[in-house]
């Protein structure tokens, strides 16, 4: 139900979207051509994420709640408590905004735009407000059934009240206004929910991630190069600490997850298990895998050294590194999935940056000598290393 305030940099044909400024996101065409509106597209991405991680949820559309009348009772209460809510918000506003601020944002019947208009009258009995349009004319409109929406601060609190929210998690940028939401929710006759705030994510340069700049790392991006359990670990760790979220962090986090998993599978004491992140990452069955010395970094180095995306070639080396005959099916499949992530990471981030040097005559002679000696040496790491150093 929000209006488009700014055209994001990361959408196709962005120049065509300036005409939609201030229109409802659910009334704007989807720039990606997948859904009926831009708002529906963003909602679909949220639903896709929730489904992927098996959340138990009920999706509720704000636009539908406004237009269907689901919010009507509490919009009426906002109108009834108009002056109380203004008193709560006024200290947080600048001098200029204090003179024109209203909790209600009317939706223009002619243009469909969300208006930042000065409200000059309110009628509790008829459930209407009167505002001045951009030509200075008085316009009376209903506050019900999607004719108006609330400013984001009172809207936040109104949703708590209308939807009986009892627990809310939000980012640090919202935390500064938590007291305001609490007060408005209380004025509307409901008890504010229990709340938890988390720090914001930063990009590789330590800058705040912005949806409009597109400098973030999406869920789909992470899941191309690491499993969802590694992502869960990243989210689980230090929620009160600002964390850099960028591609290079994925291999490190993947290996941290594998380390926790290895330790967890060796634990027998339930109290010790509760202290391990794996207890919270896997809500049901923990993978029964024994990776021995296999890490994600090792597989990434193997793919890099072999310069191939052929799993059969890579498995040839892995079988020499571990006791392959004694690993179970689940472990084999797990390592194979790790190989897939390693290959994806190599193809997108390592291979494009590789630089090759053409050997000179002396180097060619030495390489041929190395090849000749390697054919006669025992296949042990120590013998191979000795041959290299001799040359």
Order of alpha helices (4+ residues) and beta strands (2+ residues): alpha-alpha-alpha-alpha-alpha-beta-beta-beta-beta-beta-alpha-beta-alpha-alpha-beta-beta-alpha-alpha-beta-alpha-alpha-alpha-alpha-alpha-alpha-alpha-alpha
